Amino acid sequence: MGNIMSKRTLNLSIEEEIKERAKKIAEKKGISVSQFFEELIAQEDDPDSFTPTPGSAAYELMNLIPESEKVSDYDYNKIKREVIEEHYDVDESTD
């Protein structure tokens, strides 16, 4: 079963000509303007995710990290605390 998401209203201020074009395009596709907007946004890259361009320096650096060591739930504060505790032989969890 698919992921069910609740719908919310979004009011946009756009040029009349754009509004009319959106309505015509949506009608031609047999969908609502809302669905048309959702489809357009879904086609765009997620701004919260980063995929470097193959061949770029970032791509090369990312591929230096073995898959087994890559994390998706990176917690900078936790890692910083662990490094400080290890380096200075202290336990920051107790104040």
Summary of the structure (lengths in Angstrom):
residues: 95
radius of gyration: 23.2
end to end distance: 47.8
largest distance: 67.4
contacts: 128
relative contact order: 0.05
helix: 49%
strand: 0%
